[in-house]
Structures are given as C-alpha cells and as structure tokens.
Amino acid sequence: MKMRNWNQKCKFYLMNLSQWVWLLFLYVIFVIALGNLTQKSFLSVLLLPVVLFGVDKLFRREKLVPTRWNYQIAWFCVSAICVVIMFVIAYSVRVQSLSWDWGKVIRSASEYTLTGGLEDAAYFARYPNNQLWYVVLAAFFGIIHKIFPGAGVEEFYLASIAFGCVMTVMSILLLHHIAVIVWDEKKALIVGMMAWLCVPLYLWAMYAYTDTAGMLLLMTMLYCYVKAVNSNTNRMFNLWICLFGVFAAVSFLIKVTVFIFAIAAILLFVLQKLPWKKIVLGLLIVLVSFSGTYSLCNWAVSTVIPLEEPFCDAHEFPLTHWIMMSLGYGGYQEKDVQYTESFNSYEKKKEANIEEIKKRLKGRSLSQNFRFFAYDKQVRTWGDSTFSCCDYLSREPKNPDGFLEKFVTMNGSKNWMLLLYTSLYYAMILVGMLLSVCYTVRQKSYSDRKKIPIFVCAVSMLGIGLFQTIWECNSRYLVVFIPIMILLAFDGYYSWRKQRREESIS
C-alpha cells in the first residue's frame, strides 16, 4: 500500500514538474513573441489590452453563447461558410512557382504519375521524411489522372490545393469534436470559432504538404487518444489505442515533429492512475500497431521509390546535419546543404557535421550561446504571428497585383492590416495558453479524464519548443500545432472564467 502511494506521488510530481517547466518556457516565449510583435506591428501592442478586455468580458458573461441556439446547426452553418471562404482564398492566392520542398514533391509525384519514373531520386534519399508523402500524392494524382486522362502538372497542382484545404478543414472539424468530448457542444462552438478565425490556416491550406497532413494526423491521434481514455469498455479502449499506434507510425514517417505528441501521450498514459496490466497491454497494442503500420508504409515506399543501400549511403543526410545547420543562424541555409552534400558517404557526412557542430559552438562565447538558444532561436520559431505564410506566398504569386495579394504578401500595400490582425490573434492565443498552464499547476490531481487531453497538449508543446531549440527552426513548423494551441488557449480562458464566477458567487 505504501509503495503504491509512493508511486502515485512520484507520478504526480513528474506531471507537475513538466507543467512548471512548460510554464517557465511559455512565459519566456510570451515575452519574446510580444517583443517581436512590437517591432512588426506596434499598433497591435497598443490594441492588445482592448482585445484582452473584450475577451475577458466575453468569458465573464453568464452565458457564453445564447442558449436558444442549436449549437450543431450553428456550427454547421459557420463551418460551411468558412469552408467556401478557405477554398476561394486558397485558389486566389496560389503561387505559380512550385518552389521549396512542397513544390519538389508535387513535381516529383506528377512526374511519377505521368511517366512512371522518378528523375531526382537523390532528393528523396537525402530527405526520407518526404518519401511517404510523395507516395500519397502519387496515389492521389493517379486517381485524378484516371478520372481526367489529359491532366498534367498544372491540373495536379490545382487538385493538390483542394487536397490541402480538405485536410485543413478535417483538422478543424476534429478539433471541434474533441472539444465536444472534453467540454460540451456550447463550448466546442467557441473553440471551433477560434479556429475559423485563425487566418494563417486559410493561407496555409493551399499547400498539400507535410504541414497540413501533419496537422490532420496530429488531430487524428489526439481524437483517438481522447476516445481511448474516455472508453468505458476494454474493447473500445484497445480499438482506439490501436488506431493511435497506426496514426503515430504514419506521423513518424510524414512529420516527425508530430511524433512528439505521440511521445507525450504515451508518457502521460503511463503516469495515469491505471492498473499496471492495462498500461502494459496498452503499450503492447501501440507497439504492435505502430510496428505493423511502419513496416507496411516502408514497403509501400520501396515499391514506388526503389532506393538501393549504396545509393542511400551516398545521398542520405544524417540527423546531425539539421543540428549543424541550426547553429548557423537557426534556419535553413543552402551553403550548409552543399557542405553536407560534398561528402560521399553517410558516415563521412556525420563526422563532418559533428566537427562543424563543435566548431560553431566553440565559435561563440557562453553568453553568446545562451542568447542564441534562449532568444534568437525562439524569435525565429515563435516570433512570427503569420507562421511565415506571408513569406511563402510572396514567392512568385499567381497574381502579384491581386486584391488579396495586397494583404497576404510581404510587400503588399495592405500587409500591415494582416499583421495587425494576426498579431492580436496570436497574442490572444499565447495569453490563453499561459492562463491554461497557470491553472493547471494549481491542480492537486491529474486524474480527471476530461483534462488529460489538455495535459498531453501542454507537454507536447513543451516538447516541440525544446526540439526547435536544438533543430533547424522556422515558425512554419508550428502550423501543425495551431489546433492544439487553440485548444490550450480556450482552456486557459475557460479556467479564468470559472475562477472569476466562483469568486463572484462567494
């Protein structure tokens, strides 16, 4: 009995420690992001108190939304309108150049569909994280080609925009459904509205790439996890935990940062007050489903991209490459790619990267390294309220002088309006997340099943924050996590509302 109590205390302190670390990390992020937003849109900082006052007044109302509403119908109507707007925006602001990695995968998948071959196999040997997504797109384009035999690269590109929009919409719908399970229909309507008000989601929707796919996979994993922890029967628990393992494997192969969520979910599952037999069985089910799906996906990739081991050895980049590159100025650098590429084997690349890592760390003083990791990299990761969408949409837009382009491109005459809105929205989300963790650390127990998704989301955000600190970083990599940031923000404001109402009653 004493041993059981001691184990439970250890689990509680571990979970509490993770929340305190997240609180400290998030506070630093909030200060840095707010300072950076001041430089980009000073007007947003002046208006932020007004916006937060409005949010406070909204959440202090006795009724968040009118009780006479049919929340399901209201959600359907709002979603239908926003879906149409998303598709219109995606096709209106599309770029004409298939650039960066997204464009490379689109062109390669189109090439495979039209010719059955792959010209630049070295690219996929170098970046194996794009292999499975290439296969998915090739299969999708194959279906399009069967329906429309005359379709070419341009038509596949247009179809991929619809694909990206569908994945983004499905992510938002899953977010709403998760909120229904965690809270109720009324509160879920507000969560969904917060998602539909996130402009960067509309602007990133056109990119059928691992960012939008990873977002959908993340929300699918979260949904499976929520259903598993709220299952009343062992049969349903086993089913949902099995599906969780399946999507975790796909996530690992398509967007490895999403797998951080899977690690956080498994960690918190182990730390829950559950019978050890159930924990062991759950872990075994996840392991088996993960391994099976991982093997199946690798087999599918090998049938489309037959890469021999000597070829991979000559072209594949080791993980140390991205750590080395991150020590430059934090993000992607072509010269670092050329440097790693100059060595003709995997081991030689790895050794050269390690030597360069040591050189770059020693090239800065201790204080300079501290500033680099604690400030410079955090600014690059968390300091852009548009999540870099304006940067990517500025790369050869289809209609440079279009109405929407004036708002969404970096040199657009009305881009300041978009920055103002996104800065206020982003600051509101960060404040909500900060409130969420503040109320979480005050809890005396982590056994509430309804709150487990919030704990998982918080730990996974801490994980991605730490990962981006040592890895090549870009605010675009946060797009995947926008839905759970919204979930955490609502939890913060709702917890604030509960406290204020309790204080007014007492």
N, C-alpha and C positions, 0 to 999 in steps of 0.2 A: 504493500500500500504506500509506504514512504517512498519507495523507488518510483512508483507511478506518479505521485505528486511532484517528485523532483524532476521527472521527465517533462511533465506538463509545464512546470515553472521554467525550465530551460527553453522549451518551445516558445513560451510566451515572451521571454526576454529576447530571444533571437528575432522574433517577429517585430517586437517593439524596437529593437536596435535598428533593424532595416528601415523602419519608418522614421526614426530620428535621423539617420543618415540621409534619407530621402528629403526630409525637412530641411536639413542644412544645405544639401546640394541644390534643392529647388529655390531656396532663399537666395543663394548666390546667383543662380540662373535668372531669377526675377530682377535682381538689382542690375545685373549686366545687360539683360534684354531691355529693361526700361531705359537705361542709359544710352543704349544704342538706338532705341526708338526716338529718343530725344534728338539725336543727330539727323535722323532720316525724316522725322515729321514732328517738329516741335509743337505744332498745333494740337496733335493728338495727346501730348502730355498735359497741355492746358485743359483739354476737354475730358481727360480721363476721370477726374473727380466727379464731373457731372454724370458721366456714363455709369460709374460705380454707384453713385447716389440713386440713379434710376433703377439699377439692378436691385439695390437694397430695398427700395420702395416696392418693387415688384414682388420680391420674395417675402416681404413682410405683410403682404396682403393676406387677408383671411382665406381667400380663395385664389389660387394661382391662375386658374382659368375658370370661366363660367361653368357652373355645374349643369346647366341646361344643355350644354353641348354634348353631342355624341362624339366622343373622342376618336373612335375608329373612323367615322366618316370625315371628321375634321382632318385627321392625319392623311387619309386617302386623298382628299381634295388638295391639301397643301403639297403633298408629295407629287401628285400628278402635274401640278403647275410647275413645280421646281424641276422635275424631270425634263419637261419640254424646254425650259429655260437652259438647262445644262446642255442638252443636245444642240440647241441653237448657238450657244456660246462656243461650244467645242468646235463646231464646224465653221464658225465665223472667224475665230482667232487662230485657226490652224496655221502651221508653218509650212512653207513649200520645200524646205530642205530637210531631208531625212538625216539629220546630224546626230552627233554623240552616240552613245551606246544604244539608245532606243531606236534610232534610225538604222543603225547597223543590223540589229536583229530583225527589224521589219524588212529590210532589203534582202537579207540572207534567207529569211523564211519565204519571201516572194520568189527568190531565185530557185529554191528547192521545189516549190510548187510548180513552177513553170518548166524547169529543166530536169528536176530530179537529182541535181548535184549541189555541191557547196564549194564555192571557189576559195573563200578565205577560212579554211579550217583552223589555221593558226590562231585566229581571233578567239575561237571557242575553246581551244586548248589553253590559251592564255587566261581566259575568263570563264572557267567552268560553271560559274553561278548563272550564266545566261543560256546554258545548254538546254535545260528542261523547258525554259520559257520559249526558246527557239522551236522546240518540238511542238509545244502547244500552239504557237502561232502558225506553224507549218500545217498542222492538222486543221486549224480554223480556216486558213486560206485555201486548203484543199477542198473543204466543203463549199466555200464561196466559188471556187473555180468549177466545181461540178454543177452548181446552180447557174452560174454565168460563165460559160466556157471562154468567152472573149475577154475575161477580166485580166488586167495586168497589174503592175506595181502600184499605179495610181489608185486603181479600184480597191486593191488590198489595203492600201493606206487608209482610204476613206472608210472601209469596213472596220479597220482596227480602231478608228476613233469611236465608232458605235460600241465596239467591244470594251474599250476603256470606260466609256460612260456607263455601260451596263454594270461593270464591276464596281464602279464608284457608287452607283445607286443601290446595288445589293448590299454594299458595306453599310450605307446609311440605314437601310431597312433593317438589317441585322442589329445595328446599334439601337434602334428604336425598340425592337423586340426584346433585346437583352434588358433594356431599361424597364420594359413592362414586367419582366420576371423579377428584377431587383426591387422595383418600386410598384408602380401601377400604371394604368393607361393614361391617367391625367398627367402624371409627372413625366411619363415617357413622351408625351406630346411635346413638352417643353424641351426635352433632350433632343428630340428629332428636329424641332425648330432651330435649336442652336446649331445643329449640323447643317441644315439647309441654309443658314445664314453665313456659313464659312465660305467665303468667296474663293480662296485657293483650291478648294475641292472642285469647283466648277472649272477652274483654269488648268488643273492637272488632269482632269477627266479625259482629255483628248489623247493622252499618252497611254497606249496599251503596252505598258512596260511592267517591270517587276515592282514598281512603286504602287501602282493601282492594284496589281494582282496580289502583292503582299498585304495591302490593306484588307482586301477581301478574305485572304487566308487568315489574317490576324483575327478579324471579327468572327470568322467561322470557328476558329479554335476557342475563342472566348465564349461563343454560344454553346459549343459542345461542353466546355468546362462548367459553365453555369448550369446547364441541364444535368450534368453528372452530379454536381454537389447538391442539387435540389431534387435528385431522384429519390423516390420513396421505396423502390424495389432494387434488389441487387441486379436483376436482369437489365433494367434500364440504365443503371449505373455502369455496368460492364459495356453496354452498347455505346453509350456516349463517350466513355473513356477510350474505347477502341477507335471511334471516329476521331477523337482528339489526337491519337497517335498517328492516324493516317494523314491528317492535315498538317501535323507537326513535321512529318517527313517531307511532304511536298514543300512546306515553308522553308525547311532547311536547304533544299535544293534550288529554290527560286529566289528567296530573300532571306539571307542568313540572319539579319538583324531581327526578323520576326521570330526566329527560334529563341531569342532571348525571352520572349513572352512564355514560350513553352517551358523553358528552364525555371522561370519564376513560378509558373503554375504548378509544376511538379514539386518544387521546393515547398510551397505553401500547402500542397496536398499532404506531403509527408509530415508537416508541422501541425496539421489539424488534429483535433481530439477524436481520432477514429481508431477502431480496433486494428492491431498490427496486421492481422490476417487480411483485412480489407485493403490496407495500404500496400502490402506485398503483392496481393492479387492485382490491384490496380496498376502497379508499376510493371508487373509482368505483361499485362494486357497492352499497356502502352509500348513496351519494348518490342513485343511480337508484332503489333500492328505497324509500328514505326519501321522495324527492320524489313518486314514484308513489302511495305509500300516503297521504301527506299530502294530495295532491290529491283522491284518492278519498274520504277521510274528510270533507274540506271539502265535496265535492259531496253526500255523504250528509246532512251537517248542513244544507246550504242547501235540501234538499228538504223537511225537517221544520221548520226554523226559517228561513223566508224573510225575512231582515232586509235592508232597503234601506240603502244607504250613508249617506244623510242621517239615518236613524234611529239607526244605529250611532254616527255622529259626535256625536249629541246625548246618547247614553247611555253609550257605552263609556268605561271608566276607563283612563287611561294608566298605564304601569308606575310612573311617578313617584308615583302615589297610595300604593302599598304601601310605598315607601321613606319617604314623608312620614309615613304612619301609624305606621311602625316607630319613628319618632323621638319619638313621644309617650311611652308607657311600654313600648313594644316590641311589643305585640299589637294585636288588633282593637279599634277604637274607633268607635262608632256616630256620634259627632259629626264624625269625620274623613270618614266616608262621606257624611254630609249636607253637609259643606263642599265636597267634590269634586262632588257631585251638583248643587250650586247653580249651577254654570256650564253654559252651554247648548251648548258645543262641545268637541270633543276637545282642540283647541289651547289654548283658554282654561283647561280643566281642567289641562292640562300646565303651562302658565305659572304658574297659581296654586299648584300643587303644588311647583314649583321654588322659588317665592318663600317658601312655608311651610317647605320644607326648609332654606333658608338661615337663616330666622328661628329655627328650632328649634336648629340647630347653633350659631348665634351666641348663643342664649339660655343656653347652658351654657359654662362655662369649659373650658379644655383638659383639666384634670384631671377635671372632671365628665363630659366626653365620653368620656374614656378609661375611666372607671369604668362609664359607661352601656354602651359597646360590649363591653368586656372582662369585665364582671361581670354587670350587670343583665340584659342580653340573653341571656347564656349560662345564667344561672339559669333564666330563663323557658323556654329551649329544652331544656336538659339536666337541670334540677333536679327533675323530677317522675318518679319511678320507675314510676308508673302510666300515663304518657304521656297524662295528662288524662282517662282513661276514667271515673274517679270523678266528675269534674265533669260530663261529658256524660250519664252515666247518672243523675245526680241531677236532671235536667231533666224533671220530671213522669213518674216511673216508673209503670209499669202497676200495680204492687202495692207501694206505698211501705212497707208493713209486712211484706213477704215475707221469707222466711228469707235468701235470697241478697242481697236489698237491704240488709240489715243490714251486710253485708261490703263491698258494692261502691259504695254511695252515700256521699257525703262526710259526711253527718250520721248515718250508720248507727252503731248502738251497737258494732258489731264491726269497724268500718272500720280500726281500728288494727291488727288482725290481717293484713288485706290489705296495708296499708302496710308492716308488718314484713316480710312475705314478699317483696313486690315490691322493697323497698329492698335486702334481702340479695341477691336475684337480680340486680338492676340493678348493684349494686356488684361482684358477681362477674363480670358481663359486661364492665364497664369495666376491671377488673383484667386480664382476659384480653386485651382489646383493647390495653391498654398493654404487656403482655408480647409480643404479636404484633409491634407496631411496633419494640419494643426489639430483638428478634431479627432483624427484617427489616433494620434499618440496619447490622447487623453483617455482612451478606452481602457477598461480594466480586463477586457476579454476579447479574443479574436475568434470566438466560436460561432458567431452569428453567421449562418449560411448566406443570408442576404447580402452581407458586407464582404464576403470572400472575394467576389469579382473586383471590388474596389481595392482590396489589398494586393491582389495579383497585378492589377493595372499599375498601381503605385510602384511596386517592386520592379516591374518590367521597365517602367520609365526611368527608374534609377539605373537599371542595367544598361539601357540604351545610352543614357547620359555618360556613364563610365566608359562604355565601349567607344563612343565617339571621341572621348578624350584621348584614347591611345591609337585610334584608327584614323584613316583618311576621312575627313568630315565635310559635311555640306548640309545646309538647312533642308535641302530636298529629301534627305534621308529620314526626316521627321514626318513627311507626308503620310507614311504608313501608319503612324501612331496618332494622327489627328483625331480619329473617333474615340480612342480611349482617353485622350486629353480632354475632350468634351465631356465624357462620362465622369472623369475625376472633377472637372470644374463644376458640373451640376451637383455632384455630391457635396462639394465644399459649400456652395450657396444654399443648398437644402439643409445642411447641418447648421449653417448660420441661421437660417430661418427657424429651425426647431429650437435653437437656444434662445433667440430673441422672443419667440412666442411663449416659451416656458418662463422666461424672466418677466414678461408682461402679465402672465397669469398669477405668478407668485407675488 
